[in-house]
Amino acid sequence: MDLSQYLEIFIDETKEHLQNLNEQVLILEAEPENIDTVNEIFRAAHSLKGMAGTMGFKRMQRLTHDMENVFSEVRNGKLNVDADMVDIVFKCLDAIEGYLNSIIETSDEGTEDNEDVIALLNDALNGVSAAEKEKPEPVKKEEAADASADRRKYLQIPIADFEKNAMQEAKTNGMHVYATTVYIQESCLLKAARAFLVFKGLESKGEIIKSVPSVQDIEDEKFDLDFSMFIISDKSLEEIKKTIENVSEIEEAVIEEFEIPEEVQDTTPKQEVKEDVKEEHNETKEEKAKTKAKANAKPVVNRSVRVDIEKLDDLMNLVSELIIAKNGLVSVTGTVASTNQSVNEQIEYLERITTNLHESVMKVRMVPIESVVNRFPRMIRDLSKKLNKEMELIMTGEDTELDRTVIDEIGDPLMHMLRNAADHGLESTIDRLKIGKPKVGTIRLDAYQDGNNVTIEVSDDGGGVDVEKIKRKAIEKGMISEDQAEYMSDKEAVDLLFMPAFSTAEQISDVSGRGVGLDVVKNKIEGLGGDVEVVTKLGEGTTFIVRLPLTLAIIQALMVDISGEKYALPLNSIVTLEEILPSDIKYVHTKEVINLRGDVIPIVRLNEVLDIEPKERDEDDEEDDCMVVVIVKKGDRQAGLVIDKILGQQEIVIKPLGKFIRVPKMISGATILGNGEVALIIDSNTLV
């Protein structure tokens, strides 16, 4: 059987199980007596074992089988959870992740057997065996009978009246009623499949009138290693038992002719019964309706589907083309629509439809940031042990959603910032105690939506960034002069951290170095249309603030005219539009600024930045004296972009310019206008 068609599903589900295991083991480390967590880990390990066995990945199957054995002993109370066991389990998960990475790259799990990890698991199990070497006391006859009754789990199942009636009628017609509890071997990989074969075999011999758990739960593998049934058949007990035991991997079938329990005599006085009936008839219509609705209500089922991201990309591209076509139609029919009410209404209707379609597709592409950050608690836990620092990670806003394209790229930058905070942000435990800080350092990751952006803050309560140390290091490397360092603000000094190959670390560690690679982090975030800034206070801590757009495909933009050329400014960065006179412009350190309602805002003349000839002004026209300024914001900083004319707001599709065109950093892409012209998109973040 060709299983390659299921490989992608196997990879996705294995990732989910691995993440779930990491989270549950972290909980178990904090709550060793939590039996629900132990059961969850056991089930996840069992599922992984079955999946790996089905796909033919024997090494992964063996490792997860041994891991399952360990947690089976924990469930039975024969093995206690301690720090050493948690470390062993995490090593197992790392080994399984190694197998998975090999499968992703080569479709094969590789040749690594991880014997050392398996040996550690067996040592844990041998500890149980050693403690149980003493022979058990002889079992008395009464105890043996009780043990046998325990195997007959069907004795504990309540029988409904209609089921009793069916059994009684079958007995009257000369049929047999059998009760059985079927036990599946613990090493069975596909227990639901074995149960299905048992059901199929018995249905050919008679009628199954009840099963516990239900048939649906058995199909969904929501049972341990046994299930019970009641069967009506004209076959002998030996034939029914043989049918069950003919299925492979069945450990035992406990079966007997079932004695129908006698009816319980009703001792309730007649008068009381009548009153009860009367009260029942007085039940309101609303209550009856609610009861009926409850009985008819269908169970909630999983209505989600897995969709390849490439298919979503194709859908987004089609929506983008539709918006371009809509803009073209609006442009072509502009004059007609102004005179024809019917055309105008249809154009407005089309705009609503395309906008709703765009929003719907975007919702499909949105993914909670939890899918990226949920692996970080395990990472901080490992770093705490490796660096010998006590630290905790607090996360908020994991349900904040981002476009899938952004989610796929943001994981590594966030991980780098967290490792920086753990390694060089937090002081050692001894140093923290000396200066009166709590011995447990705190690292926070907070995510929240801010308009059309998502902000992610990574902060620590460590020692902060030493600005003077940065300046000295920059002077040593020849990046700045001593005079520049003297007049440099703290903000400008901290921004040096993002310069290539700049680091304040005295020693390069395999964990991180504050500053090492931060240029890569910044480039990655800016490549996603976002920005990053650092806020720090010596002795109190550091915060990295990352701002990212919700989507990279379709945005609302302000179309502007600069020296006769059309440009687009993303609307999410615009604060306000202002008209100023040349006399309003002042100079600070030879830089043009304006005083806008008490805020001093630097002026950026876009025609100079873009190297475009300025528009010729009519000296007699007083309106030409006024300058249109677009106030944009990046974090807590603002700038005023000087333009010639505002053309209006428009929904635009961002198109990359490709690798073969060298463009300034301020140009983030291009868009196609309704009349077919191409307009460049200005990234205002690079100008602030």
C-alpha positions as CSV (number, residue, x, y, z in Angstrom):
1,M,0.0,0.0,0.0
2,D,1.4,3.4,-1.0
3,L,1.4,5.6,2.1
4,S,3.2,8.5,0.6
5,Q,-0.1,10.3,0.0
6,Y,-0.6,10.4,3.8
7,L,2.9,11.8,4.5
8,E,1.8,15.5,4.7
9,I,-1.0,14.6,7.1
10,F,1.4,12.5,9.2
11,I,3.8,15.4,9.4
12,D,1.1,18.0,10.4
13,E,-0.4,15.7,13.0
14,T,3.0,14.7,14.4
15,K,3.9,18.4,14.8
16,E,0.6,19.0,16.7
17,H,1.2,15.9,19.0
18,L,4.8,17.1,19.7
19,Q,3.7,20.6,20.6
20,N,0.9,19.1,22.8
21,L,3.4,16.8,24.5
22,N,5.9,19.7,25.2
23,E,3.1,21.8,26.8
24,Q,1.8,18.9,28.9
25,V,5.2,17.8,30.1
26,L,5.8,21.4,31.2
27,I,2.6,21.3,33.2
28,L,3.6,17.9,34.6
29,E,6.9,19.3,35.8
30,A,5.0,21.9,37.8
31,E,2.2,19.5,38.9
32,P,3.7,16.0,39.2
33,E,0.5,14.5,40.7
34,N,-1.8,15.8,37.9
35,I,-3.3,12.5,36.7
36,D,-5.2,14.2,33.8
37,T,-1.9,15.5,32.4
38,V,-0.4,12.0,32.7
39,N,-3.3,10.6,30.8
40,E,-3.1,13.2,28.1
41,I,0.7,12.5,27.7
42,F,0.0,8.7,27.5
43,R,-2.7,9.2,24.9
44,A,-0.5,11.5,22.7
45,A,2.4,9.1,22.9
46,H,0.1,6.2,22.0
47,S,-1.3,8.1,19.0
48,L,2.2,8.9,17.9
49,K,3.2,5.3,18.2
50,G,0.2,4.2,16.1
51,M,0.8,6.8,13.4
52,A,4.5,6.0,13.2
53,G,3.8,2.3,13.0
54,T,1.2,2.8,10.2
55,M,3.7,4.8,8.2
56,G,6.5,2.3,8.7
57,F,8.7,4.5,10.8
58,K,10.0,1.8,13.1
59,R,12.5,3.9,15.1
60,M,9.9,6.5,16.0
61,Q,7.5,3.7,16.8
62,R,9.9,2.0,19.2
63,L,10.8,5.2,21.0
64,T,7.2,6.3,21.5
65,H,6.3,2.7,22.6
66,D,8.9,2.9,25.4
67,M,7.8,6.3,26.3
68,E,4.2,5.1,26.5
69,N,5.3,2.2,28.7
70,V,6.8,4.6,31.2
71,F,3.7,6.7,31.4
72,S,1.6,3.5,31.7
73,E,3.5,2.8,35.0
74,V,3.0,6.4,36.1
75,R,-0.7,6.0,35.5
76,N,-0.8,2.9,37.5
77,G,1.0,4.6,40.4
78,K,4.1,2.4,40.2
79,L,6.4,5.2,39.0
80,N,6.7,8.8,40.4
81,V,7.3,11.9,38.3
82,D,10.5,13.7,39.2
83,A,12.9,16.2,37.6
84,D,15.1,13.4,36.1
85,M,12.1,11.8,34.4
86,V,11.0,15.1,33.0
87,D,14.5,15.6,31.5
88,I,14.4,12.1,30.0
89,V,11.0,12.8,28.4
90,F,12.2,16.1,26.9
91,K,15.2,14.2,25.4
92,C,12.6,11.7,23.9
93,L,10.7,14.6,22.4
94,D,13.9,16.1,21.0
95,A,14.7,12.7,19.4
96,I,11.2,12.4,17.9
97,E,11.6,16.0,16.6
98,G,14.9,14.9,15.0
99,Y,13.1,12.0,13.3
100,L,10.4,14.3,12.1
101,N,12.9,16.8,10.6
102,S,14.6,14.0,8.8
103,I,11.2,12.8,7.5
104,I,10.3,16.3,6.3
105,E,13.7,16.6,4.4
106,T,14.1,13.1,3.0
107,S,10.7,11.3,3.6
108,D,12.8,8.9,5.8
109,E,13.4,8.9,9.6
110,G,17.1,8.2,9.1
111,T,19.4,5.7,10.9
112,E,19.7,7.3,14.3
113,D,18.4,4.8,16.9
114,N,18.8,7.1,20.0
115,E,19.8,4.1,22.1
116,D,20.9,6.4,24.9
117,V,17.4,7.8,25.3
118,I,15.8,4.4,25.1
119,A,18.3,3.2,27.7
120,L,17.2,6.0,30.0
121,L,13.6,5.1,29.6
122,N,14.3,1.4,30.3
123,D,16.3,2.4,33.4
124,A,13.2,4.2,34.6
125,L,11.1,1.1,34.0
126,N,13.7,-1.2,35.6
127,G,13.3,0.9,38.7
128,V,9.7,-0.2,38.8
129,S,10.6,-3.8,38.1
130,A,13.2,-3.9,40.9
131,A,10.7,-2.6,43.4
132,E,8.2,-5.3,42.4
133,K,10.5,-8.4,42.5
134,E,9.0,-9.8,45.6
135,K,6.5,-12.6,44.8
136,P,2.9,-11.8,45.5
137,E,1.0,-13.6,48.2
138,P,-1.2,-16.5,47.1
139,V,-4.6,-15.3,45.9
140,K,-7.5,-16.6,47.9
141,K,-10.5,-18.2,46.1
142,E,-12.8,-15.3,47.0
143,E,-10.3,-12.7,45.7
144,A,-9.9,-14.7,42.5
145,A,-13.6,-14.6,42.0
146,D,-13.7,-10.9,42.6
147,A,-10.8,-10.5,40.1
148,S,-12.8,-12.6,37.6
149,A,-15.8,-10.3,38.1
150,D,-13.6,-7.3,37.5
151,R,-12.9,-8.7,34.0
152,R,-16.6,-8.9,33.4
153,K,-17.0,-5.1,33.0
154,Y,-20.4,-5.6,31.3
155,L,-21.9,-6.4,34.8
156,Q,-21.5,-2.7,35.6
157,I,-23.4,-1.4,32.6
158,P,-27.0,-0.2,33.2
159,I,-29.6,-1.7,31.0
160,A,-32.5,0.4,29.7
161,D,-36.1,-0.9,29.7
162,F,-36.4,-1.1,25.9
163,E,-33.1,-3.1,25.9
164,K,-34.4,-5.5,28.5
165,N,-37.6,-5.9,26.4
166,A,-35.5,-6.8,23.3
167,M,-33.5,-9.3,25.3
168,Q,-36.7,-10.9,26.8
169,E,-38.3,-11.1,23.4
170,A,-35.2,-12.8,22.0
171,K,-35.2,-15.3,24.8
172,T,-38.9,-16.1,24.2
173,N,-38.1,-16.8,20.5
174,G,-35.3,-19.2,21.5
175,M,-32.4,-16.9,20.9
176,H,-29.3,-16.4,23.1
177,V,-28.3,-13.2,24.8
178,Y,-24.5,-12.9,25.3
179,A,-22.5,-10.4,27.2
180,T,-18.8,-9.9,26.5
181,T,-15.9,-7.7,27.4
182,V,-13.1,-7.7,24.8
183,Y,-9.5,-6.9,25.8
184,I,-7.1,-5.7,23.2
185,Q,-3.3,-6.3,23.5
186,E,-1.4,-3.4,24.9
187,S,1.1,-3.5,22.0
188,C,-1.7,-3.1,19.4
189,L,-1.1,-0.2,17.1
190,L,-4.6,0.2,15.6
191,K,-7.0,-0.7,18.3
192,A,-10.0,1.0,16.6
193,A,-9.3,-1.2,13.5
194,R,-9.3,-4.3,15.7
195,A,-12.5,-3.3,17.4
196,F,-14.1,-2.7,13.9
197,L,-13.1,-6.3,12.9
198,V,-14.7,-7.7,16.1
199,F,-17.9,-5.8,15.4
200,K,-18.0,-6.9,11.8
201,G,-17.5,-10.5,12.7
202,L,-20.2,-10.5,15.4
203,E,-22.7,-8.7,13.1
204,S,-22.5,-11.7,10.8
205,K,-23.4,-14.0,13.8
206,G,-26.2,-11.9,15.3
207,E,-27.3,-8.5,16.4
208,I,-25.4,-6.1,18.7
209,I,-27.9,-4.2,20.8
210,K,-25.6,-2.3,23.0
211,S,-21.9,-1.4,23.3
212,V,-19.9,0.6,25.8
213,P,-18.2,2.8,24.8
214,S,-20.5,3.8,21.9
215,V,-19.7,2.7,18.4
216,Q,-18.8,6.3,17.5
217,D,-16.3,6.6,20.4
218,I,-14.8,3.2,19.4
219,E,-14.4,4.4,15.8
220,D,-12.7,7.6,17.1
221,E,-10.4,5.5,19.3
222,K,-11.9,7.1,22.4
223,F,-11.4,4.1,24.7
224,D,-8.6,2.4,26.5
225,L,-7.9,-1.3,25.8
226,D,-11.3,-2.9,26.4
227,F,-15.0,-2.5,25.3
228,S,-18.2,-4.4,26.2
229,M,-21.2,-5.5,24.2
230,F,-24.5,-7.3,24.4
231,I,-25.3,-9.6,21.5
232,I,-28.5,-11.5,20.4
233,S,-27.7,-14.6,18.4
234,D,-28.8,-18.1,17.6
235,K,-25.2,-19.3,17.6
236,S,-23.4,-21.1,20.4
237,L,-21.3,-19.3,23.0
238,E,-18.2,-21.1,21.8
239,E,-18.8,-19.9,18.2
240,I,-19.3,-16.3,19.3
241,K,-16.1,-16.4,21.4
242,K,-14.1,-18.0,18.5
243,T,-15.3,-15.2,16.2
244,I,-13.9,-12.6,18.6
245,E,-10.6,-14.4,19.3
246,N,-10.0,-15.0,15.5
247,V,-9.2,-11.2,15.3
248,S,-5.5,-10.6,15.7
249,E,-4.1,-8.7,18.7
250,I,-7.1,-9.6,20.9
251,E,-5.8,-10.5,24.4
252,E,-8.9,-12.1,25.8
253,A,-12.7,-12.2,25.4
254,V,-14.7,-12.7,28.6
255,I,-18.1,-13.9,27.5
256,E,-21.2,-15.6,29.1
257,E,-24.9,-16.1,28.6
258,F,-26.5,-13.0,30.0
259,E,-29.1,-13.3,32.8
260,I,-31.6,-10.5,32.3
261,P,-32.1,-8.6,35.6
262,E,-35.5,-8.8,37.1
263,E,-37.8,-5.8,37.1
264,V,-37.7,-3.7,40.3
265,Q,-41.1,-3.8,42.0
266,D,-42.7,-0.3,42.1
267,T,-43.7,0.4,45.8
268,T,-44.9,4.0,45.2
269,P,-48.5,4.6,46.4
270,K,-51.0,5.1,43.6
271,Q,-52.1,8.5,44.9
272,E,-48.5,9.8,44.8
273,V,-48.0,8.4,41.2
274,K,-51.1,10.3,40.1
275,E,-49.8,13.5,41.6
276,D,-46.5,13.0,39.8
277,V,-48.3,12.5,36.6
278,K,-50.4,15.6,37.2
279,E,-47.2,17.6,37.9
280,E,-45.7,16.3,34.7
281,H,-48.7,17.4,32.7
282,N,-48.4,20.9,34.2
283,E,-45.0,21.2,32.6
284,T,-45.0,24.4,30.5
285,K,-44.9,24.3,26.7
286,E,-41.5,26.2,26.8
287,E,-39.9,23.5,28.9
288,K,-41.2,20.8,26.7
289,A,-39.8,22.6,23.6
290,K,-36.5,23.0,25.3
291,T,-36.4,19.3,26.3
292,K,-37.3,18.2,22.7
293,A,-34.7,20.5,21.2
294,K,-32.1,19.1,23.6
295,A,-32.9,15.6,22.6
296,N,-32.8,16.4,18.9
297,A,-29.7,18.5,19.1
298,K,-26.8,17.1,17.0
299,P,-23.4,16.8,18.6
300,V,-20.9,19.5,17.7
301,V,-18.4,18.1,15.2
302,N,-15.1,19.4,13.9
303,R,-16.0,21.6,11.0
304,S,-12.4,22.7,10.1
305,V,-10.4,21.5,7.2
306,R,-6.7,21.5,6.4
307,V,-5.9,23.7,3.3
308,D,-2.5,24.0,1.6
309,I,-1.2,27.5,2.0
310,E,-0.4,27.6,-1.8
311,K,-4.1,27.2,-2.5
312,L,-4.8,30.1,-0.2
313,D,-2.1,32.1,-2.0
314,D,-3.8,31.3,-5.4
315,L,-7.2,32.4,-4.0
316,M,-5.6,35.6,-2.7
317,N,-4.0,36.3,-6.0
318,L,-7.4,35.9,-7.8
319,V,-9.0,38.3,-5.3
320,S,-6.2,40.8,-5.9
321,E,-6.8,40.6,-9.7
322,L,-10.5,41.1,-9.1
323,I,-9.8,44.3,-7.0
324,I,-7.5,45.6,-9.8
325,A,-10.3,44.9,-12.4
326,K,-12.8,46.7,-10.1
327,N,-10.5,49.7,-9.8
328,G,-10.2,49.7,-13.6
329,L,-13.9,49.6,-14.0
330,V,-14.4,52.4,-11.6
331,S,-11.8,54.5,-13.5
332,V,-13.4,53.8,-16.9
333,T,-17.0,54.4,-15.9
334,G,-16.3,57.4,-13.7
335,T,-17.9,59.9,-16.1
336,V,-20.8,57.6,-16.9
337,A,-21.5,56.8,-13.3
338,S,-21.7,60.5,-12.4
339,T,-24.6,60.9,-14.8
340,N,-26.2,57.5,-14.6
341,Q,-27.6,56.5,-11.2
342,S,-28.0,52.9,-12.1
343,V,-24.4,52.5,-13.2
344,N,-23.3,54.3,-10.0
345,E,-25.3,51.9,-7.8
346,Q,-23.9,48.8,-9.5
347,I,-20.3,50.1,-9.1
348,E,-20.9,50.7,-5.4
349,Y,-22.4,47.2,-5.1
350,L,-19.3,45.7,-6.8
351,E,-17.1,47.6,-4.4
352,R,-18.9,46.2,-1.4
353,I,-18.7,42.7,-2.8
354,T,-15.0,42.8,-3.5
355,T,-14.3,44.3,-0.1
356,N,-16.3,41.6,1.7
357,L,-14.6,38.9,-0.4
358,H,-11.2,40.3,0.5
359,E,-12.1,40.4,4.2
360,S,-13.4,36.8,4.0
361,V,-10.2,35.5,2.3
362,M,-8.1,37.4,4.8
363,K,-10.0,35.8,7.7
364,V,-9.2,32.4,6.2
365,R,-5.5,33.2,6.1
366,M,-5.4,34.6,9.6
367,V,-3.6,32.4,12.1
368,P,-3.3,32.9,15.9
369,I,0.2,33.9,16.9
370,E,-0.1,31.1,19.4
371,S,1.1,28.7,16.7
372,V,4.5,30.5,16.8
373,V,4.9,31.3,20.5
374,N,3.7,28.1,22.0
375,R,7.2,26.5,21.6
376,F,8.9,29.3,23.6
377,P,8.1,28.1,27.2
378,R,10.0,24.9,26.5
379,M,12.9,26.9,25.1
380,I,13.1,29.2,28.1
381,R,12.9,26.2,30.5
382,D,15.9,24.6,28.7
383,L,17.8,27.9,28.7
384,S,17.2,28.3,32.5
385,K,18.9,25.0,33.1
386,K,21.7,25.6,30.6
387,L,22.5,29.2,31.8
388,N,21.9,28.2,35.5
389,K,19.5,31.2,35.9
390,E,16.1,31.1,37.4
391,M,13.6,32.6,34.9
392,E,10.0,32.5,33.9
393,L,8.3,33.4,30.6
394,I,4.9,35.2,30.8
395,M,2.9,35.4,27.6
396,T,-0.3,37.3,26.8
397,G,-2.3,37.8,23.6
398,E,-1.5,34.4,22.1
399,D,-4.9,34.5,20.3
400,T,-3.9,37.7,18.4
401,E,-4.1,36.8,14.7
402,L,-1.7,37.5,11.8
403,D,-1.5,36.6,8.2
404,R,-0.1,33.1,7.6
405,T,2.7,34.6,5.5
406,V,3.8,36.8,8.4
407,I,3.4,34.0,10.9
408,D,5.8,31.7,8.9
409,E,8.5,34.3,9.0
410,I,8.3,35.9,12.4
411,G,9.2,32.8,14.5
412,D,13.0,33.1,14.2
413,P,13.3,36.9,15.0
414,L,11.1,36.4,18.1
415,M,13.2,33.4,19.2
416,H,16.4,35.4,18.8
417,M,15.1,38.3,20.9
418,L,13.9,35.9,23.7
419,R,17.3,34.1,23.7
420,N,19.0,37.5,24.0
421,A,16.8,38.4,26.9
422,A,17.6,35.1,28.7
423,D,21.3,35.2,28.0
424,H,22.4,38.8,28.2
425,G,19.3,40.6,29.4
426,L,18.8,38.9,32.7
427,E,21.4,39.1,35.4
428,S,22.7,35.9,37.2
429,T,20.7,34.8,40.2
430,I,23.5,36.0,42.6
431,D,23.7,39.4,41.0
432,R,19.9,39.8,41.1
433,L,19.8,39.0,44.8
434,K,22.7,41.5,45.5
435,I,20.8,44.4,44.0
436,G,17.5,43.5,45.7
437,K,15.7,42.0,42.6
438,P,13.6,38.8,42.8
439,K,15.9,35.8,42.1
440,V,13.5,34.6,39.4
441,G,14.0,36.8,36.3
442,T,10.9,37.6,34.2
443,I,10.7,37.6,30.4
444,R,7.4,38.8,28.9
445,L,6.0,38.3,25.4
446,D,2.9,40.4,24.9
447,A,1.0,40.6,21.6
448,Y,-1.9,42.8,20.8
449,Q,-3.7,44.4,17.8
450,D,-3.2,48.1,17.2
451,G,-5.4,49.3,14.3
452,N,-4.2,47.6,11.1
453,N,-1.0,46.5,12.9
454,V,-0.1,43.8,15.4
455,T,2.4,44.8,18.1
456,I,4.6,42.2,19.8
457,E,6.7,43.3,22.8
458,V,9.6,41.1,24.1
459,S,10.7,42.5,27.5
460,D,12.9,41.5,30.4
461,D,13.5,42.9,33.9
462,G,17.3,42.6,33.6
463,G,20.1,45.1,33.6
464,G,19.1,47.0,30.5
465,V,21.4,48.2,27.8
466,D,24.5,50.3,28.8
467,V,24.4,53.2,26.3
468,E,28.0,54.3,27.2
469,K,29.3,50.8,26.6
470,I,27.6,50.8,23.2
471,K,29.3,54.1,22.3
472,R,32.8,52.8,23.4
473,K,32.3,49.7,21.4
474,A,31.2,51.6,18.3
475,I,34.3,53.9,18.7
476,E,36.6,50.9,19.0
477,K,35.1,49.4,15.8
478,G,35.5,52.7,14.0
479,M,31.8,53.0,13.4
480,I,31.5,56.5,14.9
481,S,33.9,59.1,16.1
482,E,34.3,60.4,19.6
483,D,32.7,63.7,18.7
484,Q,29.7,61.9,17.2
485,A,29.4,59.8,20.4
486,E,29.4,62.9,22.5
487,Y,26.4,64.4,20.7
488,M,24.6,61.1,20.1
489,S,21.3,60.7,21.9
490,D,20.6,57.5,23.9
491,K,18.0,56.5,21.2
492,E,20.6,56.8,18.4
493,A,23.1,54.9,20.5
494,V,20.7,52.0,21.1
495,D,19.9,51.8,17.4
496,L,23.6,50.9,16.8
497,L,22.6,47.5,18.1
498,F,21.0,46.8,14.8
499,M,24.2,47.6,12.8
500,P,25.7,44.5,11.1
501,A,28.3,42.6,13.2
502,F,27.9,44.9,16.1
503,S,27.9,43.3,19.6
504,T,28.6,44.4,23.2
505,A,29.1,40.8,24.4
506,E,32.5,40.2,25.8
507,Q,32.3,36.5,24.9
508,I,30.4,34.9,22.1
509,S,28.2,32.1,23.4
510,D,26.2,29.4,21.6
511,V,23.0,30.9,23.1
512,S,23.2,34.4,21.9
513,G,25.0,37.7,22.1
514,R,23.0,40.9,22.6
515,G,23.4,42.7,19.2
516,V,24.7,39.6,17.3
517,G,22.3,39.0,14.5
518,L,20.0,41.9,15.4
519,D,20.6,43.4,12.0
520,V,19.2,40.1,10.6
521,V,16.2,40.4,12.9
522,K,15.6,44.0,11.8
523,N,16.0,43.2,8.1
524,K,13.5,40.3,8.4
525,I,10.9,42.4,10.2
526,E,11.3,45.3,7.8
527,G,11.0,42.8,4.9
528,L,7.6,42.0,6.3
529,G,6.6,45.6,6.2
530,G,7.1,46.1,9.9
531,D,9.6,47.9,12.2
532,V,11.4,47.2,15.4
533,E,12.6,49.5,18.1
534,V,14.3,49.2,21.5
535,V,13.3,50.9,24.8
536,T,15.7,50.3,27.6
537,K,16.6,51.7,31.0
538,L,19.8,50.8,32.7
539,G,19.2,48.5,35.7
540,E,15.5,48.0,35.0
541,G,15.3,46.1,31.7
542,T,14.9,46.2,28.0
543,T,11.9,46.0,25.7
544,F,11.9,45.1,22.0
545,I,8.8,46.5,20.2
546,V,7.9,44.8,16.9
547,R,5.1,46.2,14.8
548,L,3.8,44.1,11.9
549,P,1.0,44.7,9.3
550,L,-2.0,42.3,9.5
551,T,-1.6,41.5,5.8
552,L,1.0,41.8,3.1
553,A,-1.3,41.5,0.1
554,I,-4.1,44.2,0.0
555,I,-4.1,47.4,1.9
556,Q,-5.8,50.8,2.1
557,A,-3.6,53.5,0.8
558,L,-3.6,57.3,0.3
559,M,-2.8,58.1,-3.3
560,V,-0.7,61.3,-3.7
561,D,0.9,63.3,-6.4
562,I,4.6,64.3,-6.2
563,S,5.9,66.4,-9.1
564,G,3.3,64.9,-11.5
565,E,3.9,61.3,-10.5
566,K,1.5,59.1,-8.5
567,Y,2.6,57.3,-5.3
568,A,0.8,55.3,-2.6
569,L,1.2,55.9,1.2
570,P,-0.1,53.0,3.5
571,L,-3.0,54.4,5.4
572,N,-2.2,52.6,8.7
573,S,0.9,54.8,9.2
574,I,-0.8,58.2,8.5
575,V,-1.9,60.3,11.5
576,T,-3.3,63.4,9.9
577,L,-3.1,65.7,6.8
578,E,-2.0,69.3,7.3
579,E,-1.7,72.5,5.1
580,I,1.2,74.7,6.1
581,L,2.8,77.9,4.8
582,P,6.6,78.2,4.0
583,S,6.8,80.7,6.9
584,D,5.7,77.9,9.3
585,I,8.9,76.0,8.7
586,K,11.7,76.5,11.2
587,Y,15.2,75.1,11.4
588,V,16.7,72.9,14.2
589,H,20.3,71.8,13.7
590,T,19.9,72.8,10.0
591,K,17.0,70.4,9.7
592,E,13.5,71.6,8.6
593,V,10.8,71.2,11.3
594,I,7.3,72.5,12.0
595,N,5.6,73.1,15.3
596,L,2.3,71.3,15.1
597,R,0.1,71.7,18.2
598,G,3.1,71.7,20.5
599,D,4.9,68.8,18.8
600,V,8.1,69.5,16.9
601,I,7.9,67.4,13.7
602,P,10.8,67.1,11.2
603,I,9.9,67.7,7.5
604,V,10.8,65.3,4.7
605,R,10.5,66.7,1.1
606,L,9.6,63.6,-0.9
607,N,10.7,65.0,-4.2
608,E,14.2,65.4,-2.8
609,V,14.2,61.9,-1.3
610,L,12.9,60.4,-4.5
611,D,15.3,62.6,-6.6
612,I,12.4,64.2,-8.6
613,E,12.4,67.7,-10.1
614,P,10.1,69.9,-7.9
615,K,6.8,71.1,-9.4
616,E,7.0,74.6,-10.8
617,R,4.9,77.0,-8.8
618,D,2.9,80.0,-10.1
619,E,4.2,83.0,-8.1
620,D,0.9,84.8,-8.6
621,D,-1.1,81.9,-7.2
622,E,-1.5,82.2,-3.4
623,E,-2.7,78.6,-3.1
624,D,0.6,77.4,-4.5
625,D,2.2,78.9,-1.4
626,C,0.5,76.4,0.8
627,M,2.2,73.0,1.3
628,V,0.4,69.7,1.9
629,V,2.1,67.7,4.6
630,V,1.2,64.1,5.5
631,I,2.0,63.4,9.1
632,V,3.1,59.8,9.6
633,K,4.0,57.9,12.7
634,K,6.4,55.1,13.7
635,G,6.1,54.2,17.3
636,D,6.4,57.4,19.3
637,R,8.2,59.3,16.5
638,Q,6.5,61.4,13.7
639,A,7.5,63.0,10.5
640,G,5.8,65.3,7.9
641,L,6.0,64.2,4.3
642,V,5.6,67.1,1.8
643,I,3.5,66.2,-1.2
644,D,2.0,68.3,-4.0
645,K,-1.6,67.0,-4.1
646,I,-3.9,64.4,-2.5
647,L,-5.6,62.1,-5.1
648,G,-7.8,60.2,-2.6
649,Q,-8.0,56.9,-0.7
650,Q,-7.9,53.6,-2.6
651,E,-7.7,49.9,-1.9
652,I,-4.5,48.7,-3.6
653,V,-2.8,45.4,-4.3
654,I,0.9,45.2,-3.3
655,K,3.1,43.7,-6.1
656,P,6.8,43.0,-5.4
657,L,9.2,44.6,-7.8
658,G,11.3,41.5,-8.2
659,K,15.0,40.7,-7.6
660,F,16.4,42.3,-10.8
661,I,15.3,45.9,-10.0
662,R,17.4,47.8,-7.5
663,V,15.0,50.0,-5.6
664,P,15.6,52.4,-2.6
665,K,14.7,51.0,0.8
666,M,11.9,53.5,1.0
667,I,10.0,51.8,-1.8
668,S,8.2,48.7,-0.5
669,G,6.5,47.6,-3.7
670,A,4.2,48.8,-6.5
671,T,0.5,48.7,-7.4
672,I,-1.5,48.7,-10.6
673,L,-4.0,51.6,-10.7
674,G,-7.4,51.5,-12.4
675,N,-6.2,53.1,-15.6
676,G,-3.3,50.5,-15.9
677,E,-0.6,52.8,-14.6
678,V,1.9,51.6,-12.1
679,A,2.4,53.5,-8.8
680,L,5.2,52.9,-6.3
681,I,4.4,52.4,-2.6
682,I,6.4,54.4,-0.2
683,D,7.3,52.8,3.1
684,S,7.0,55.7,5.5
685,N,8.7,53.8,8.3
686,T,12.1,54.2,6.6
687,L,11.6,58.0,6.5
688,V,10.7,58.6,10.1
